[in-house]
Amino acid sequence: MKNKLMSIIVIFTICLFKIPFIVKIDAKSIRSNSSDPFVIGAIVDMSSRVGKEARVAMEIAIDDFRAKTNQNLTLYTTNSKGNIVQAIHEATYLIETHKVEAILGLHTLKEVVSVAEVCSEAQVPTFSLFDSVPQWALDQWAPFLFQASPSQFSQTKAFVAILESYGWSRFTFIYEDTNSASTQIIPHLMEAIKESSTVEISSIVKLSPLSSSFSLPKELERISKEQCRVFLLHSSLETGVRLFQNAKNMGMMEKGYVWITTSLITDLLHTLNSSTFSTMEGVLGIGSFFSQFDEFTTKFQKKFKLEQPEEEENNIPGVFAVQAYDATLIVASLQFVDQKPIASHIFPIINVIGKYYRELGFWSEGLGFSEFINEKTTYDTCLKSLGYIFWPGKPLHTPIGWAIPTNANPLRVGVPTMAMFKKFVEVKYDHKNHNLTYKGYSIELFKETIKLLPYYLPYEFHPFNGTYDSLVEQVYLKKFDVIVGDVSVVSRRYKYAEFTHPYTETGLVMIVPVTSYHGQWLFVKPFTLSMWALTILINIYNAFVIWLIEHKNTPEIGGSALNRTGILLSLAFTRMFFTNGDEVHSNLTRMTTVAWLLAAIIIGQCYTASLTSMLTVKRLIPKVADFETLKNGNAVVGYGQGAHVASYLVDVLGFKNRNIRAFTSPEGYARALKNREISAVFLEAPFTKLFLAKYCKSFITAGPTFGDGGFAFVLPKGSPMVADFTKALLNVSESGTLQEIERRMIGSEKCVEMDSDHDEYESLGLGSFWSLLVLTSGTSTIALIIYVVINLRDYCRIEQKSIISIFSDVKKYFVNPRKRISRKVSDVESPKNLNLEMT
């Protein structure tokens, strides 16, 4: 018989349980050989409501199966009485006496493990109605152990969805440590939290199954003193009822509290009496889904009332009854295709009101919340879409999920006292009230951030006089819980603490003195190169047109090719300034001249205006362009005392230790820069704004912006508050509060150099035009030299002719003496000639 059964069974799964429902019998799926009887054994705890429901449901399933298929099916039910030894005895009895081919039931892990060992040796398949059979158990007794009920671990995702619906970021998880299966939900819960970016566990409370009337109130008293007011309870119904009774007596079922139960309790709420419901009023429950057919319900109520008259007050079938009914039909049908159970993906959401509970709707994985489950269902990601929920204490508004704890110690907030820029953080002693006061941009921002946290957080400020690295280490040493101030995010500091998202600009900036500058070729800047070239070409073209028109009527512009070229170029740059119309002879020339003159006036005025604006705006440039120049020149630079900038200058930028100097105030920076004691200052980007706002005329930024993490709040490593603070900071920024604080605390910085001797505009000197003057004078000088050379050559040619004539006369005088004597005689005879000769 066993071999026959094993040849039919492949592997079991509840493939029909993706959405659990009452199984419909399909005669085609039944084995063809109906002559051999099929015997099923059942082991249930008849002392529990679950066992009673399961037995009745199994019997109804067998009856329905026989009526619809005419199959020879037999069911033997035994009572384990909730005892492991008894369960093993019953399993052995069913196998050896009744020769059962499968065993159903087993609602606890201990029963499952014990009976699986016996059935595995006998090679009889075991189908457990326990919905959390560990995987190791399924693997160890494969292929004879199967989980016949859908896994409920996906309900953790439904729980997280509920918390996200109301913005509850924290919750306390309470679970009963009955066996290894009870803790299996924890990794699934952690995975669901991991998928959410807003939910985290505040604390975990483990309850012993033997929790006494003393230990349970003690645990409740401890968690009541914490600020979290959202609780998830995963325990047996018995423990849950005792917990809610104690919670009600301790005032933990009043306004502000939120209680949510898993399916372990929710699925059995129908078994409770009205007096118990009064202690659970306002509880929200996540249950197991099944489609409750009216036919099954009617049969169950009738049969259950007859067999269990002591349960007369409540004969409504629960989820365990439906699961037992479905499992029996599947075992009878032998539709076994896989061993691994399929998880349930739909969970009803219930709310305890008065003396009973109502079903709000459903949560479907990947879809959300809905009022019904059908083809026309619309889904919503928020539980609020299902209507009003009755919370503990009957509040008018939804609980916020936290409260001021009764024993909360204030948060110890460390504040640096050596901050250089007091606009960011300032610690002063108040002589009037004899206490310390804490002010500044960082302090105000922290106060606004605290207000937006999803829980109450008392705090108190504590001063710290030391370096910023040492201040961050105090968090690691647990001297402070939070650091607030101008503390930069630096990678090496992550060894001791964690940082929130930066609330300022990031970067390290170099500041140097300024100097004024006007370029020597500034006069050509108003026009682009293409504009200059086009203007010159058009002028030459216009001059050529005029020359071409006028050269026949004006002899003066004729002559040699060189002469005509000179006249053409002269016309190109002088014609536009001559307005005497009588000098031209053609109307075409006049028309060209008018258009030329109009364009010249407009272009000239634009040039003048552009050049004027360039010359009258003071241009400031840094005296030093980059840090390499300073480093190579062994220049001394400054930084803020106690800041991380010193190590950055030495380790990253390569400055020598002797060339860096610490300062304690912005005034010290400015004085040292003006006195040339240092060549530059390196400041974090937020400080740069303040410094340049105060000294707006003398200094300027230079070079690139170096890597720096900006300012942030410091918290302990692994602190869950990091995400809360970061989110609150973003809310402060998005609401505009951050900009308002910045404007009020930082934007009020005034420039102290408004009345300084530096004028906004300076007089124009030779420095801006020397190149133009050199060009003009050089051209004139060259023209003068050419003129002198040409004229000197002509002069020398004339003088040369005169000298040659004189030498010729002298030669004649000495070569022909007779002519010279006769000439003298004749000259003597003539007084006129005599005078000429003498001359």
DOVEXDREN-349586 format. One record per residue (C-alpha): chain; residue number from 1; x, y, z. Coordinates in steps of 0.5 Angstrom, whole numbers, plus 500, padded with zeros to 3 digits. Layout:
DOVEXDREN-349586
PT   ch     i     u     v     w
PT    A   NUM     X     Y     Z
...
***
This chain:
DOVEXDREN-349586
PT   ch     i     u     v     w
PT    A     1   500   500   500
PT    A     2   506   505   502
PT    A     3   509   503   495
PT    A     4   503   505   492
PT    A     5   502   511   495
PT    A     6   509   513   494
PT    A     7   508   512   487
PT    A     8   503   517   486
PT    A     9   505   522   491
PT    A    10   511   527   487
PT    A    11   512   532   492
PT    A    12   507   536   496
PT    A    13   505   544   496
PT    A    14   499   548   497
PT    A    15   499   551   490
PT    A    16   492   552   491
PT    A    17   494   556   497
PT    A    18   497   562   494
PT    A    19   490   565   495
PT    A    20   487   560   500
PT    A    21   480   558   499
PT    A    22   475   552   500
PT    A    23   478   547   495
PT    A    24   473   545   490
PT    A    25   473   537   488
PT    A    26   475   536   481
PT    A    27   473   529   480
PT    A    28   478   528   474
PT    A    29   484   530   479
PT    A    30   482   523   483
PT    A    31   486   517   482
PT    A    32   482   512   477
PT    A    33   483   506   482
PT    A    34   477   507   487
PT    A    35   477   500   489
PT    A    36   482   501   494
PT    A    37   480   504   500
PT    A    38   485   511   502
PT    A    39   486   511   510
PT    A    40   488   518   513
PT    A    41   490   519   520
PT    A    42   489   525   524
PT    A    43   492   528   530
PT    A    44   489   534   534
PT    A    45   489   537   541
PT    A    46   482   536   543
PT    A    47   483   540   549
PT    A    48   484   546   545
PT    A    49   479   550   540
PT    A    50   484   549   535
PT    A    51   484   542   535
PT    A    52   476   542   536
PT    A    53   475   546   530
PT    A    54   480   542   526
PT    A    55   477   535   527
PT    A    56   470   538   525
PT    A    57   473   541   519
PT    A    58   476   534   517
PT    A    59   470   530   518
PT    A    60   466   535   513
PT    A    61   471   535   508
PT    A    62   471   527   508
PT    A    63   464   527   507
PT    A    64   464   532   502
PT    A    65   469   528   498
PT    A    66   465   522   499
PT    A    67   459   525   496
PT    A    68   462   528   490
PT    A    69   467   523   488
PT    A    70   464   516   491
PT    A    71   471   515   493
PT    A    72   473   510   498
PT    A    73   476   514   504
PT    A    74   477   513   511
PT    A    75   479   518   516
PT    A    76   481   516   523
PT    A    77   482   522   528
PT    A    78   486   521   535
PT    A    79   487   526   541
PT    A    80   494   528   542
PT    A    81   492   532   549
PT    A    82   497   537   547
PT    A    83   502   532   549
PT    A    84   508   530   545
PT    A    85   509   523   548
PT    A    86   501   522   547
PT    A    87   502   525   539
PT    A    88   508   520   538
PT    A    89   503   514   541
PT    A    90   498   516   537
PT    A    91   502   516   530
PT    A    92   505   509   532
PT    A    93   498   507   533
PT    A    94   495   510   527
PT    A    95   500   507   522
PT    A    96   501   500   525
PT    A    97   493   499   527
PT    A    98   489   503   521
PT    A    99   495   502   516
PT    A   100   494   510   515
PT    A   101   497   512   508
PT    A   102   498   520   511
PT    A   103   497   523   517
PT    A   104   494   530   518
PT    A   105   494   535   524
PT    A   106   500   537   528
PT    A   107   499   545   530
PT    A   108   505   545   534
PT    A   109   512   545   532
PT    A   110   514   540   538
PT    A   111   508   535   535
PT    A   112   511   536   528
PT    A   113   518   534   530
PT    A   114   516   528   534
PT    A   115   511   525   529
PT    A   116   515   527   523
PT    A   117   521   522   526
PT    A   118   516   516   527
PT    A   119   512   517   520
PT    A   120   519   518   516
PT    A   121   521   511   519
PT    A   122   515   508   517
PT    A   123   515   512   510
PT    A   124   508   515   511
PT    A   125   507   522   509
PT    A   126   506   528   515
PT    A   127   502   534   513
PT    A   128   502   539   518
PT    A   129   497   545   520
PT    A   130   503   549   523
PT    A   131   504   555   519
PT    A   132   511   556   521
PT    A   133   515   549   520
PT    A   134   522   551   520
PT    A   135   526   549   513
PT    A   136   531   545   517
PT    A   137   525   540   519
PT    A   138   522   540   512
PT    A   139   529   538   509
PT    A   140   531   533   515
PT    A   141   525   529   514
PT    A   142   524   530   506
PT    A   143   520   527   503
PT    A   144   515   525   508
PT    A   145   514   532   512
PT    A   146   510   537   508
PT    A   147   507   544   511
PT    A   148   499   544   509
PT    A   149   498   551   511
PT    A   150   500   557   508
PT    A   151   506   561   511
PT    A   152   504   567   514
PT    A   153   511   571   514
PT    A   154   509   576   509
PT    A   155   504   579   514
PT    A   156   510   583   517
PT    A   157   510   587   510
PT    A   158   503   588   512
PT    A   159   505   591   519
PT    A   160   510   595   516
PT    A   161   505   598   511
PT    A   162   500   600   517
PT    A   163   506   604   520
PT    A   164   508   607   514
PT    A   165   500   609   513
PT    A   166   501   614   519
PT    A   167   508   616   519
PT    A   168   510   612   525
PT    A   169   517   611   525
PT    A   170   519   606   531
PT    A   171   515   600   534
PT    A   172   517   595   540
PT    A   173   516   588   538
PT    A   174   514   583   543
PT    A   175   514   576   542
PT    A   176   513   570   546
PT    A   177   519   565   546
PT    A   178   515   558   545
PT    A   179   520   555   540
PT    A   180   524   556   535
PT    A   181   519   557   530
PT    A   182   516   563   534
PT    A   183   522   566   533
PT    A   184   522   565   525
PT    A   185   518   571   524
PT    A   186   524   576   526
PT    A   187   528   575   520
PT    A   188   522   576   516
PT    A   189   520   582   520
PT    A   190   527   585   519
PT    A   191   527   584   512
PT    A   192   521   588   511
PT    A   193   524   593   515
PT    A   194   530   593   511
PT    A   195   525   594   505
PT    A   196   522   600   508
PT    A   197   526   607   509
PT    A   198   522   610   515
PT    A   199   521   604   520
PT    A   200   525   601   525
PT    A   201   525   597   531
PT    A   202   525   601   538
PT    A   203   526   595   542
PT    A   204   525   588   542
PT    A   205   521   584   548
PT    A   206   522   577   549
PT    A   207   516   574   553
PT    A   208   517   567   556
PT    A   209   511   562   555
PT    A   210   512   561   563
PT    A   211   511   569   564
PT    A   212   508   569   571
PT    A   213   503   575   574
PT    A   214   509   578   576
PT    A   215   514   578   570
PT    A   216   509   580   565
PT    A   217   507   587   569
PT    A   218   514   588   570
PT    A   219   516   588   563
PT    A   220   510   592   561
PT    A   221   512   597   566
PT    A   222   519   598   563
PT    A   223   517   599   556
PT    A   224   511   604   558
PT    A   225   517   608   561
PT    A   226   520   609   554
PT    A   227   517   614   549
PT    A   228   515   609   543
PT    A   229   508   607   544
PT    A   230   507   603   538
PT    A   231   507   595   539
PT    A   232   507   589   535
PT    A   233   505   583   539
PT    A   234   507   576   536
PT    A   235   504   571   542
PT    A   236   500   565   543
PT    A   237   492   567   545
PT    A   238   493   565   552
PT    A   239   499   570   553
PT    A   240   496   575   549
PT    A   241   490   575   553
PT    A   242   494   576   560
PT    A   243   498   581   557
PT    A   244   492   586   555
PT    A   245   489   585   562
PT    A   246   495   587   565
PT    A   247   496   593   560
PT    A   248   489   595   561
PT    A   249   490   595   569
PT    A   250   497   599   568
PT    A   251   493   604   563
PT    A   252   497   602   557
PT    A   253   490   601   553
PT    A   254   489   609   554
PT    A   255   490   614   549
PT    A   256   496   615   545
PT    A   257   498   607   545
PT    A   258   497   603   539
PT    A   259   497   595   539
PT    A   260   497   591   533
PT    A   261   497   583   533
PT    A   262   499   578   528
PT    A   263   495   572   526
PT    A   264   497   568   532
PT    A   265   492   572   536
PT    A   266   488   575   530
PT    A   267   486   568   527
PT    A   268   483   566   534
PT    A   269   479   572   536
PT    A   270   473   569   534
PT    A   271   474   564   540
PT    A   272   474   569   546
PT    A   273   468   572   550
PT    A   274   465   579   550
PT    A   275   469   580   557
PT    A   276   476   579   554
PT    A   277   474   583   548
PT    A   278   473   589   553
PT    A   279   480   589   555
PT    A   280   483   589   548
PT    A   281   478   595   545
PT    A   282   482   599   540
PT    A   283   487   593   538
PT    A   284   489   592   531
PT    A   285   490   585   528
PT    A   286   493   582   522
PT    A   287   490   575   520
PT    A   288   490   570   515
PT    A   289   485   570   509
PT    A   290   480   565   507
PT    A   291   474   565   503
PT    A   292   469   563   508
PT    A   293   463   559   503
PT    A   294   456   560   506
PT    A   295   455   552   505
PT    A   296   461   550   509
PT    A   297   460   555   515
PT    A   298   453   552   515
PT    A   299   455   545   516
PT    A   300   461   547   521
PT    A   301   456   551   525
PT    A   302   451   545   525
PT    A   303   456   540   526
PT    A   304   460   543   531
PT    A   305   454   545   536
PT    A   306   452   538   536
PT    A   307   459   535   537
PT    A   308   462   541   542
PT    A   309   456   543   546
PT    A   310   460   547   551
PT    A   311   462   552   545
PT    A   312   455   554   544
PT    A   313   456   561   545
PT    A   314   461   561   539
PT    A   315   461   556   533
PT    A   316   463   560   528
PT    A   317   469   557   524
PT    A   318   476   560   524
PT    A   319   482   560   520
PT    A   320   484   553   522
PT    A   321   478   550   521
PT    A   322   478   552   514
PT    A   323   485   550   513
PT    A   324   484   543   516
PT    A   325   478   543   511
PT    A   326   483   545   505
PT    A   327   488   540   507
PT    A   328   484   534   508
PT    A   329   481   535   501
PT    A   330   488   536   498
PT    A   331   491   530   501
PT    A   332   485   526   499
PT    A   333   486   528   492
PT    A   334   493   527   492
PT    A   335   495   533   488
PT    A   336   502   533   491
PT    A   337   507   537   486
PT    A   338   512   541   491
PT    A   339   514   540   498
PT    A   340   515   548   500
PT    A   341   509   551   502
PT    A   342   507   558   498
PT    A   343   506   564   502
PT    A   344   500   567   503
PT    A   345   500   574   500
PT    A   346   493   577   503
PT    A   347   491   579   510
PT    A   348   485   581   513
PT    A   349   486   587   517
PT    A   350   481   587   523
PT    A   351   479   592   529
PT    A   352   477   590   536
PT    A   353   471   595   538
PT    A   354   466   594   544
PT    A   355   465   586   545
PT    A   356   467   584   538
PT    A   357   471   586   532
PT    A   358   470   588   525
PT    A   359   474   587   519
PT    A   360   476   593   516
PT    A   361   479   590   509
PT    A   362   485   587   506
PT    A   363   492   588   505
PT    A   364   495   585   499
PT    A   365   502   584   497
PT    A   366   505   589   492
PT    A   367   498   592   491
PT    A   368   496   595   498
PT    A   369   489   596   502
PT    A   370   482   595   499
PT    A   371   476   594   502
PT    A   372   474   587   498
PT    A   373   478   582   494
PT    A   374   475   581   487
PT    A   375   476   583   480
PT    A   376   474   590   481
PT    A   377   477   592   487
PT    A   378   481   598   488
PT    A   379   487   599   492
PT    A   380   491   604   496
PT    A   381   497   605   499
PT    A   382   495   608   506
PT    A   383   490   604   511
PT    A   384   486   611   512
PT    A   385   483   609   506
PT    A   386   479   603   509
PT    A   387   475   609   514
PT    A   388   476   610   521
PT    A   389   479   606   526
PT    A   390   478   605   533
PT    A   391   484   606   537
PT    A   392   485   605   545
PT    A   393   482   610   549
PT    A   394   477   612   544
PT    A   395   482   618   541
PT    A   396   479   623   536
PT    A   397   485   623   533
PT    A   398   490   618   530
PT    A   399   496   617   536
PT    A   400   502   620   534
PT    A   401   506   614   536
PT    A   402   510   616   541
PT    A   403   510   620   548
PT    A   404   514   624   553
PT    A   405   518   618   557
PT    A   406   517   618   564
PT    A   407   524   616   566
PT    A   408   528   619   559
PT    A   409   535   622   561
PT    A   410   536   629   557
PT    A   411   540   628   551
PT    A   412   547   631   552
PT    A   413   549   635   547
PT    A   414   556   637   546
PT    A   415   558   645   543
PT    A   416   565   647   542
PT    A   417   567   653   545
PT    A   418   573   655   541
PT    A   419   569   656   535
PT    A   420   572   662   530
PT    A   421   566   665   527
PT    A   422   561   666   533
PT    A   423   555   667   528
PT    A   424   555   659   527
PT    A   425   556   658   535
PT    A   426   557   662   541
PT    A   427   558   660   548
PT    A   428   558   666   553
PT    A   429   557   666   560
PT    A   430   551   670   563
PT    A   431   553   674   569
PT    A   432   546   676   570
PT    A   433   543   669   571
PT    A   434   550   665   572
PT    A   435   549   660   567
PT    A   436   552   659   560
PT    A   437   548   661   554
PT    A   438   548   658   547
PT    A   439   547   662   541
PT    A   440   549   661   533
PT    A   441   546   659   527
PT    A   442   548   651   528
PT    A   443   544   652   535
PT    A   444   538   655   532
PT    A   445   538   650   527
PT    A   446   539   644   532
PT    A   447   533   647   536
PT    A   448   528   647   529
PT    A   449   531   640   528
PT    A   450   529   637   534
PT    A   451   522   640   534
PT    A   452   521   635   527
PT    A   453   523   629   530
PT    A   454   517   624   530
PT    A   455   518   623   538
PT    A   456   520   627   544
PT    A   457   527   628   545
PT    A   458   529   632   551
PT    A   459   536   635   551
PT    A   460   541   640   555
PT    A   461   548   643   552
PT    A   462   555   642   555
PT    A   463   561   646   553
PT    A   464   567   643   550
PT    A   465   574   646   550
PT    A   466   578   643   545
PT    A   467   580   641   538
PT    A   468   574   638   534
PT    A   469   577   632   533
PT    A   470   577   631   540
PT    A   471   570   633   541
PT    A   472   568   628   536
PT    A   473   571   623   540
PT    A   474   567   624   546
PT    A   475   561   621   542
PT    A   476   565   615   542
PT    A   477   567   615   549
PT    A   478   560   616   551
PT    A   479   561   623   554
PT    A   480   556   626   549
PT    A   481   550   624   545
PT    A   482   550   629   540
PT    A   483   555   634   537
PT    A   484   552   641   535
PT    A   485   557   646   532
PT    A   486   561   648   526
PT    A   487   564   641   526
PT    A   488   566   638   519
PT    A   489   564   632   516
PT    A   490   571   628   515
PT    A   491   572   621   513
PT    A   492   577   619   519
PT    A   493   572   622   524
PT    A   494   567   616   522
PT    A   495   572   611   526
PT    A   496   568   615   532
PT    A   497   562   617   530
PT    A   498   557   618   524
PT    A   499   554   624   521
PT    A   500   547   627   519
PT    A   501   547   630   512
PT    A   502   551   636   511
PT    A   503   547   643   513
PT    A   504   552   647   509
PT    A   505   555   648   503
PT    A   506   561   643   502
PT    A   507   568   645   500
PT    A   508   575   648   503
PT    A   509   576   655   500
PT    A   510   583   659   499
PT    A   511   582   667   500
PT    A   512   588   672   498
PT    A   513   588   680   498
PT    A   514   585   683   492
PT    A   515   589   688   487
PT    A   516   586   692   481
PT    A   517   587   691   474
PT    A   518   586   694   467
PT    A   519   589   691   461
PT    A   520   593   694   457
PT    A   521   589   692   451
PT    A   522   583   694   454
PT    A   523   581   699   448
PT    A   524   580   693   443
PT    A   525   575   689   448
PT    A   526   569   693   446
PT    A   527   569   689   440
PT    A   528   570   682   438
PT    A   529   576   681   433
PT    A   530   571   679   428
PT    A   531   567   686   429
PT    A   532   574   689   428
PT    A   533   576   686   422
PT    A   534   569   687   419
PT    A   535   569   694   420
PT    A   536   576   695   417
PT    A   537   574   692   411
PT    A   538   567   696   410
PT    A   539   571   702   411
PT    A   540   576   700   406
PT    A   541   571   698   401
PT    A   542   567   704   402
PT    A   543   573   708   401
PT    A   544   574   704   394
PT    A   545   567   706   392
PT    A   546   568   713   393
PT    A   547   575   714   390
PT    A   548   572   710   384
PT    A   549   567   715   383
PT    A   550   571   721   384
PT    A   551   578   720   381
PT    A   552   576   722   374
PT    A   553   573   729   377
PT    A   554   578   730   382
PT    A   555   585   730   379
PT    A   556   588   731   386
PT    A   557   586   723   388
PT    A   558   590   721   382
PT    A   559   597   720   380
PT    A   560   602   714   381
PT    A   561   599   707   384
PT    A   562   603   709   391
PT    A   563   599   715   391
PT    A   564   592   712   390
PT    A   565   593   707   395
PT    A   566   595   712   400
PT    A   567   589   716   398
PT    A   568   584   710   399
PT    A   569   587   708   406
PT    A   570   586   716   408
PT    A   571   579   716   405
PT    A   572   577   710   409
PT    A   573   578   713   416
PT    A   574   577   720   414
PT    A   575   572   721   409
PT    A   576   566   719   415
PT    A   577   568   726   418
PT    A   578   568   730   413
PT    A   579   561   733   412
PT    A   580   562   739   406
PT    A   581   558   736   401
PT    A   582   562   741   396
PT    A   583   568   737   396
PT    A   584   564   731   392
PT    A   585   562   731   385
PT    A   586   557   725   385
PT    A   587   550   724   388
PT    A   588   552   717   389
PT    A   589   558   719   393
PT    A   590   554   723   397
PT    A   591   549   717   398
PT    A   592   555   712   400
PT    A   593   558   718   405
PT    A   594   551   719   408
PT    A   595   550   711   409
PT    A   596   557   711   411
PT    A   597   557   716   416
PT    A   598   550   714   419
PT    A   599   554   707   421
PT    A   600   560   710   423
PT    A   601   556   714   428
PT    A   602   552   708   431
PT    A   603   558   704   431
PT    A   604   562   709   435
PT    A   605   557   711   440
PT    A   606   556   703   442
PT    A   607   564   703   442
PT    A   608   564   709   447
PT    A   609   559   706   451
PT    A   610   562   699   452
PT    A   611   569   702   453
PT    A   612   566   707   458
PT    A   613   563   701   462
PT    A   614   569   697   462
PT    A   615   573   703   464
PT    A   616   569   705   470
PT    A   617   568   698   473
PT    A   618   573   696   478
PT    A   619   576   690   476
PT    A   620   579   686   482
PT    A   621   583   680   481
PT    A   622   587   676   487
PT    A   623   594   677   488
PT    A   624   596   670   488
PT    A   625   592   665   483
PT    A   626   593   658   486
PT    A   627   596   655   492
PT    A   628   602   652   488
PT    A   629   605   658   487
PT    A   630   604   659   495
PT    A   631   607   652   496
PT    A   632   613   653   491
PT    A   633   615   660   494
PT    A   634   614   657   502
PT    A   635   609   663   503
PT    A   636   606   662   510
PT    A   637   598   661   510
PT    A   638   593   661   515
PT    A   639   587   656   518
PT    A   640   583   656   524
PT    A   641   585   653   530
PT    A   642   583   647   532
PT    A   643   580   645   525
PT    A   644   582   639   521
PT    A   645   584   644   516
PT    A   646   591   644   518
PT    A   647   592   636   517
PT    A   648   589   637   510
PT    A   649   594   643   508
PT    A   650   600   638   510
PT    A   651   597   632   508
PT    A   652   594   633   502
PT    A   653   596   640   499
PT    A   654   603   639   501
PT    A   655   605   645   505
PT    A   656   610   645   510
PT    A   657   608   645   518
PT    A   658   613   651   519
PT    A   659   609   655   513
PT    A   660   602   654   516
PT    A   661   599   659   522
PT    A   662   593   658   526
PT    A   663   588   664   528
PT    A   664   583   664   533
PT    A   665   579   670   530
PT    A   666   577   673   523
PT    A   667   580   679   525
PT    A   668   586   676   526
PT    A   669   586   673   519
PT    A   670   584   680   516
PT    A   671   590   683   520
PT    A   672   595   678   518
PT    A   673   593   679   511
PT    A   674   593   686   510
PT    A   675   600   686   514
PT    A   676   603   681   509
PT    A   677   604   676   515
PT    A   678   601   671   511
PT    A   679   599   670   504
PT    A   680   593   666   504
PT    A   681   587   664   509
PT    A   682   584   657   508
PT    A   683   577   657   510
PT    A   684   571   652   510
PT    A   685   566   654   505
PT    A   686   561   657   510
PT    A   687   566   661   513
PT    A   688   568   664   507
PT    A   689   561   667   506
PT    A   690   562   671   513
PT    A   691   569   673   512
PT    A   692   568   676   505
PT    A   693   561   679   507
PT    A   694   565   682   513
PT    A   695   571   684   509
PT    A   696   568   686   502
PT    A   697   573   690   499
PT    A   698   580   687   501
PT    A   699   580   680   500
PT    A   700   577   675   494
PT    A   701   577   667   493
PT    A   702   582   664   489
PT    A   703   584   657   486
PT    A   704   579   651   486
PT    A   705   575   649   491
PT    A   706   578   643   495
PT    A   707   574   637   498
PT    A   708   571   638   505
PT    A   709   564   635   507
PT    A   710   561   641   510
PT    A   711   558   642   517
PT    A   712   553   636   520
PT    A   713   551   634   527
PT    A   714   555   628   530
PT    A   715   551   622   533
PT    A   716   554   615   536
PT    A   717   556   610   531
PT    A   718   550   606   529
PT    A   719   545   610   532
PT    A   720   538   610   529
PT    A   721   537   617   530
PT    A   722   542   619   524
PT    A   723   536   617   519
PT    A   724   531   621   524
PT    A   725   535   627   524
PT    A   726   537   627   517
PT    A   727   530   627   515
PT    A   728   528   632   520
PT    A   729   534   637   517
PT    A   730   531   636   510
PT    A   731   524   638   512
PT    A   732   527   644   516
PT    A   733   530   646   509
PT    A   734   524   644   505
PT    A   735   520   648   509
PT    A   736   524   654   508
PT    A   737   526   655   516
PT    A   738   533   653   514
PT    A   739   533   659   509
PT    A   740   530   664   514
PT    A   741   535   662   520
PT    A   742   541   663   515
PT    A   743   538   670   513
PT    A   744   537   672   520
PT    A   745   543   669   523
PT    A   746   549   669   518
PT    A   747   546   674   512
PT    A   748   546   680   517
PT    A   749   554   680   517
PT    A   750   555   687   515
PT    A   751   562   690   511
PT    A   752   566   693   516
PT    A   753   570   696   510
PT    A   754   564   701   507
PT    A   755   568   707   509
PT    A   756   575   705   507
PT    A   757   579   709   503
PT    A   758   578   704   497
PT    A   759   574   708   492
PT    A   760   569   704   488
PT    A   761   572   707   482
PT    A   762   579   710   480
PT    A   763   581   715   475
PT    A   764   584   713   468
PT    A   765   591   714   467
PT    A   766   597   712   462
PT    A   767   597   705   464
PT    A   768   590   703   460
PT    A   769   592   707   454
PT    A   770   600   706   454
PT    A   771   600   701   448
PT    A   772   595   706   444
PT    A   773   599   712   445
PT    A   774   606   708   443
PT    A   775   602   706   437
PT    A   776   600   713   435
PT    A   777   607   716   437
PT    A   778   611   711   434
PT    A   779   607   711   427
PT    A   780   608   719   427
PT    A   781   615   718   429
PT    A   782   616   713   423
PT    A   783   612   718   418
PT    A   784   617   723   421
PT    A   785   623   719   420
PT    A   786   621   717   413
PT    A   787   620   725   411
PT    A   788   627   727   414
PT    A   789   630   721   410
PT    A   790   626   723   403
PT    A   791   628   731   404
PT    A   792   635   730   407
PT    A   793   636   726   400
PT    A   794   634   731   396
PT    A   795   638   736   400
PT    A   796   644   732   399
PT    A   797   643   732   392
PT    A   798   642   739   391
PT    A   799   649   741   395
PT    A   800   652   735   391
PT    A   801   651   739   385
PT    A   802   654   746   388
PT    A   803   660   743   390
PT    A   804   662   739   383
PT    A   805   661   746   380
PT    A   806   666   750   385
PT    A   807   671   744   384
PT    A   808   670   745   377
PT    A   809   672   753   377
PT    A   810   677   752   381
PT    A   811   680   746   377
PT    A   812   680   751   371
PT    A   813   683   757   375
PT    A   814   689   753   376
PT    A   815   690   749   370
PT    A   816   689   755   365
PT    A   817   694   761   368
PT    A   818   693   766   362
PT    A   819   686   766   362
PT    A   820   686   767   369
PT    A   821   691   773   368
PT    A   822   687   776   363
PT    A   823   681   775   366
PT    A   824   684   779   372
PT    A   825   686   785   368
PT    A   826   680   785   365
PT    A   827   676   784   372
PT    A   828   681   790   374
PT    A   829   679   794   369
PT    A   830   672   793   371
PT    A   831   670   795   378
PT    A   832   664   791   377
PT    A   833   668   785   375
PT    A   834   673   786   380
PT    A   835   668   786   386
PT    A   836   665   779   383
PT    A   837   672   776   383
PT    A   838   674   778   390
PT    A   839   667   775   392
***
